């Protein structure tokens, strides 16, 4: 635990936090007298601290038993911490192993409304490569990384995001009819992966699979992308779907998904650093993807 100078500590805040940390698996419900004894505080002081915590949802009172327990707000705060525990750090060795096995650009993407955001990327060693810029937002409806997450959203949420119509075709292969798009999402949910065949950027193919957390929620996607010249449909079916699904399963396990199911999980591959990690120089195409050839980059 971090220590600070005594003159910088705000005592009421410290005591309120002490109350929260007194609850544990062996003491899930505590009364005012118990808390006062454990913390060496007056019962009046404990009562006032509990009243403040209760109004903000950090504790809840059982009025019949006159005891207190942790409130839903503590779960919400803890869940934020679990999310920021770094899906990027947990995914890093898995993506490094993935690119070692397929030598195509691998990346991690999260859904933010109707858009998908690239938060981590590992590059191929090939001179010609497809690489989304880190932090770049792309429409989710026509990218593999977006579609494989949209497939697990509710119909109401999809209607709200797209207002019963899609933004329009990016290429002649983009799905522009909403009902056809919904049917496509149902198939993605059934198979557990999404492909992208020049739907956003001509000359680019991708495959993506969803990542789930300990609560079984889809929280991100792992995807593999490359030029159509190196990724024909046959390679997606024979190799890349399996590799992407295996990587997503391993990352999900690291986020607690397999543990929550009570299974043994997928063996996590050890870290294998890749020499082309996260270099983001290049020529940006209209769609925001870096379509580049290393042979012409100084």
C-alpha positions as CSV (number, residue, x, y, z in Angstrom):
1,X,0.0,0.0,0.0
2,X,1.3,3.5,-0.8
3,X,2.1,5.7,2.1
4,X,1.7,9.5,2.1
5,X,2.7,12.2,4.5
6,X,0.2,12.3,7.5
7,X,-0.5,16.0,6.8
8,X,-1.8,15.2,3.3
9,X,-4.2,12.6,4.4
10,X,-7.9,13.6,4.7
11,X,-9.1,11.7,7.7
12,X,-12.8,11.3,6.9
13,X,-12.0,10.0,3.5
14,X,-9.4,7.5,4.9
15,X,-12.0,6.3,7.5
16,X,-14.7,5.9,4.9
17,X,-12.3,3.8,2.8
18,X,-11.3,1.8,5.9
19,X,-15.0,0.9,6.3
20,X,-15.2,-0.3,2.8
21,X,-12.1,-2.5,3.1
22,X,-13.4,-4.0,6.3
23,X,-16.0,-6.0,4.4
24,X,-14.6,-9.2,3.0
25,X,-15.6,-12.8,2.1
26,X,-15.8,-13.7,5.8
27,X,-17.6,-10.5,6.8
28,X,-20.0,-9.7,4.1
29,X,-22.5,-8.0,6.4
30,X,-21.5,-5.9,9.4
31,X,-23.3,-3.7,12.0
32,X,-22.3,-0.3,13.3
33,X,-21.0,-1.8,16.6
34,X,-18.9,-4.3,14.8
35,X,-17.4,-1.7,12.5
36,X,-16.8,0.7,15.4
37,X,-14.9,-2.1,17.3
38,X,-12.8,-3.2,14.3
39,X,-11.8,0.4,13.3
40,X,-11.6,1.8,16.9
41,X,-14.1,4.5,16.0
42,X,-17.1,5.9,17.8
43,X,-20.4,4.4,16.8
44,X,-21.7,8.0,15.9
45,X,-18.7,8.5,13.6
46,X,-19.3,5.1,11.9
47,X,-23.0,5.9,11.5
48,X,-22.3,9.2,9.8
49,X,-19.7,7.7,7.5
50,X,-22.1,4.8,6.6
51,X,-24.9,7.3,5.9
52,X,-22.6,9.2,3.4
53,X,-21.5,6.0,1.7
54,X,-25.1,4.7,1.5
55,X,-26.4,7.9,-0.2
56,X,-23.7,7.3,-2.9
57,X,-24.4,3.6,-3.3
58,X,-21.2,2.3,-1.9
59,X,-23.0,0.5,1.0
60,X,-26.5,-0.8,1.4
61,X,-28.4,-1.3,4.6
62,X,-30.5,-4.3,5.6
63,X,-33.1,-2.5,7.7
64,X,-34.5,-5.6,9.3
65,X,-31.1,-6.9,10.5
66,X,-29.7,-3.4,10.9
67,X,-26.5,-4.4,9.1
68,X,-24.6,-3.1,6.1
69,X,-23.1,-4.7,3.1
70,X,-21.2,-3.4,0.1
71,X,-23.4,-1.6,-2.5
72,X,-23.6,-1.8,-6.3
73,X,-21.4,1.2,-6.7
74,X,-18.4,-0.7,-5.4
75,X,-19.0,-3.3,-8.1
76,X,-19.1,-0.6,-10.8
77,X,-15.9,0.9,-9.6
78,X,-14.2,-2.5,-9.4
79,X,-15.4,-3.4,-12.8
80,X,-13.8,-0.3,-14.3
81,X,-10.6,-1.4,-12.7
82,X,-10.8,-4.8,-14.1
83,X,-11.4,-3.4,-17.6
84,X,-8.4,-1.0,-17.3
85,X,-6.3,-3.8,-15.9
86,X,-5.2,-3.8,-19.3
87,X,-6.7,-5.9,-22.0
88,X,-3.8,-4.6,-24.0
89,X,-1.2,-6.0,-21.6
90,X,-3.0,-9.3,-21.4
91,X,-3.4,-9.5,-25.1
92,X,0.2,-8.6,-26.0
93,X,1.9,-12.0,-25.8
94,X,-1.0,-13.6,-27.5
95,X,-0.9,-11.2,-30.5
96,X,2.8,-11.5,-30.7
97,X,2.4,-15.3,-31.0
98,X,-0.4,-14.8,-33.5
99,X,1.7,-12.7,-35.8
100,X,4.7,-15.1,-35.5
101,X,2.4,-17.9,-36.7
102,X,0.7,-16.1,-39.6
103,X,3.0,-13.1,-40.4
104,X,0.1,-10.8,-41.1
105,X,-0.9,-7.7,-39.2
106,X,-2.7,-8.5,-36.0
107,X,-4.6,-6.0,-33.9
108,X,-7.0,-5.5,-31.0
109,X,-10.1,-3.3,-31.4
110,X,-12.9,-2.2,-29.2
111,X,-16.4,-1.2,-30.1
112,X,-17.5,2.4,-29.3
113,X,-21.1,2.8,-30.5
114,X,-21.3,2.4,-34.3
115,X,-17.5,2.7,-34.6
116,X,-14.6,0.4,-33.9
117,X,-11.3,1.8,-32.4
118,X,-7.9,0.1,-32.9
119,X,-6.1,0.1,-29.5
120,X,-3.2,-2.3,-30.2
121,X,-1.4,-3.4,-33.3
122,X,1.4,-5.8,-34.3
123,X,2.8,-5.6,-37.8
124,X,3.8,-8.2,-40.4
125,X,7.4,-8.5,-41.6
126,X,6.1,-8.3,-45.2
127,X,7.1,-5.2,-47.2
128,X,3.5,-4.7,-48.4
129,X,1.2,-4.6,-45.3
130,X,-2.2,-3.4,-44.1
131,X,-2.0,-1.6,-40.8
132,X,-4.8,0.4,-39.1
133,X,-3.5,3.5,-37.3
134,X,-3.7,3.2,-33.5
135,X,-6.6,5.1,-32.2
136,X,-8.3,5.3,-35.6
137,X,-12.0,5.0,-35.7
138,X,-13.7,3.1,-38.5
139,X,-17.4,2.2,-39.1
140,X,-18.1,-1.0,-37.3
141,X,-20.7,-2.2,-39.9
142,X,-18.2,-2.9,-42.6
143,X,-15.1,-4.0,-40.7
144,X,-14.5,-7.5,-39.4
145,X,-13.4,-6.3,-36.0
146,X,-16.6,-4.2,-35.7
147,X,-19.1,-6.8,-37.1
148,X,-17.9,-9.6,-34.8
149,X,-18.8,-7.3,-31.8
150,X,-22.0,-5.9,-33.3
151,X,-23.2,-9.5,-33.7
152,X,-23.7,-9.8,-30.0
153,X,-25.6,-6.5,-29.5
154,X,-29.3,-6.4,-29.0
155,X,-31.7,-5.5,-31.9
156,X,-32.8,-2.4,-30.0
157,X,-29.1,-1.3,-29.6
158,X,-28.5,-1.9,-33.3
159,X,-31.6,0.0,-34.3
160,X,-30.5,2.9,-32.0
161,X,-27.0,3.0,-33.5
162,X,-27.9,2.7,-37.1
163,X,-31.4,4.3,-37.0
164,X,-32.8,1.4,-39.0
165,X,-30.4,2.2,-41.9
166,X,-26.7,1.8,-42.6
167,X,-24.5,4.8,-43.4
168,X,-24.1,3.6,-47.0
169,X,-21.7,1.6,-49.2
170,X,-18.0,2.1,-49.0
171,X,-17.3,-0.2,-51.9
172,X,-19.4,-2.4,-54.2
173,X,-19.0,-5.2,-51.6
174,X,-20.3,-3.3,-48.6
175,X,-23.6,-4.6,-47.2
176,X,-26.0,-1.6,-47.6
177,X,-29.4,-3.1,-46.7
178,X,-30.1,-3.2,-43.0
179,X,-32.2,-6.4,-43.0
180,X,-29.5,-8.2,-44.9
181,X,-26.9,-6.8,-42.5
182,X,-28.9,-8.2,-39.5
183,X,-29.0,-11.6,-41.2
184,X,-25.3,-11.4,-41.7
185,X,-24.8,-10.6,-38.0
186,X,-26.9,-13.6,-37.0
187,X,-24.6,-15.8,-39.0
188,X,-21.5,-14.2,-37.4
189,X,-23.0,-14.9,-33.9
190,X,-23.6,-18.5,-34.9
191,X,-20.1,-19.1,-36.3
192,X,-18.2,-17.0,-33.9
193,X,-16.1,-15.0,-36.4
194,X,-16.5,-12.3,-39.0
195,X,-14.7,-11.7,-42.3
196,X,-14.2,-8.6,-44.3
197,X,-13.7,-8.9,-48.0
198,X,-12.9,-5.4,-49.4
199,X,-16.0,-4.0,-47.7
200,X,-14.2,-1.0,-46.3
201,X,-11.0,-0.7,-48.3
202,X,-10.4,-2.2,-51.7
203,X,-7.6,-4.8,-51.7
204,X,-7.9,-5.6,-48.0
205,X,-9.3,-8.8,-46.4
206,X,-9.6,-9.4,-42.6
207,X,-10.9,-12.0,-40.2
208,X,-11.9,-11.2,-36.6
209,X,-13.2,-13.0,-33.5
210,X,-14.8,-11.6,-30.3
211,X,-13.0,-11.5,-26.9
212,X,-15.1,-12.1,-23.8
213,X,-14.5,-11.1,-20.2
214,X,-15.2,-12.9,-16.9
215,X,-18.9,-11.8,-17.2
216,X,-19.2,-13.4,-20.7
217,X,-19.5,-9.9,-22.3
218,X,-17.9,-9.2,-25.6
219,X,-15.4,-6.5,-24.8
220,X,-13.1,-6.4,-27.8
221,X,-12.0,-8.3,-30.9
222,X,-8.8,-9.8,-32.2
223,X,-8.3,-9.4,-36.0
224,X,-5.9,-10.3,-38.7
225,X,-5.7,-8.2,-41.9
226,X,-3.7,-8.3,-45.1
227,X,-3.8,-7.5,-48.8
228,X,-6.0,-9.7,-50.9
229,X,-2.9,-10.9,-52.8
230,X,-1.7,-12.7,-49.7
231,X,-5.0,-13.5,-48.1
232,X,-7.3,-15.4,-50.6
233,X,-10.6,-16.7,-49.2
234,X,-9.1,-20.2,-49.0
235,X,-6.4,-19.1,-46.6
236,X,-9.0,-17.5,-44.3
237,X,-10.9,-20.7,-44.2
238,X,-7.9,-23.0,-43.8
239,X,-5.7,-21.0,-41.5
240,X,-6.7,-17.6,-40.3
241,X,-10.1,-18.3,-38.7
242,X,-8.6,-20.9,-36.5
243,X,-5.6,-18.8,-35.5
244,X,-7.8,-15.8,-34.7
245,X,-10.3,-17.9,-32.7
246,X,-7.5,-19.5,-30.7
247,X,-6.0,-16.1,-29.9
248,X,-9.4,-14.7,-28.8
249,X,-10.0,-17.7,-26.6
250,X,-6.6,-17.3,-24.9
251,X,-7.2,-13.6,-24.3
252,X,-10.7,-14.3,-23.0
253,X,-9.2,-16.8,-20.6
254,X,-6.8,-14.2,-19.4
255,X,-9.7,-11.9,-18.7
256,X,-11.4,-14.6,-16.6
257,X,-13.9,-16.0,-19.1
258,X,-12.8,-19.6,-18.9
259,X,-12.4,-19.3,-15.2
260,X,-15.9,-18.0,-14.8
261,X,-17.2,-21.0,-16.8
262,X,-15.3,-23.3,-14.5
263,X,-13.2,-24.7,-17.3
264,X,-9.5,-25.2,-17.5
265,X,-9.2,-22.6,-20.3
266,X,-6.8,-22.4,-23.2
267,X,-3.1,-22.6,-22.7
268,X,-1.7,-19.1,-23.0
269,X,1.3,-18.9,-25.2
270,X,4.5,-17.3,-23.8
271,X,5.6,-13.9,-24.9
272,X,7.6,-13.7,-28.1
273,X,8.6,-10.1,-28.9
274,X,8.2,-9.1,-32.5
275,X,10.6,-6.7,-34.2
276,X,7.8,-4.8,-36.0
277,X,5.6,-4.0,-33.0
278,X,3.6,-0.8,-33.2
279,X,5.5,1.2,-35.9
280,X,2.9,3.5,-37.3
281,X,4.6,5.4,-40.1
282,X,3.3,5.1,-43.6
283,X,0.9,6.3,-46.2
284,X,-2.7,6.6,-45.1
285,X,-5.4,5.4,-47.4
286,X,-8.8,7.1,-47.7
287,X,-10.3,4.7,-45.2
288,X,-7.7,5.3,-42.5
289,X,-5.8,2.1,-43.1
290,X,-2.1,2.2,-43.7
291,X,-1.5,0.6,-47.0
292,X,2.3,0.6,-47.3
293,X,5.3,-1.0,-48.8
294,X,8.3,-1.1,-46.6
295,X,10.6,-1.1,-49.7
296,X,9.7,2.5,-50.3
297,X,9.7,3.8,-46.7
298,X,13.0,5.4,-45.7
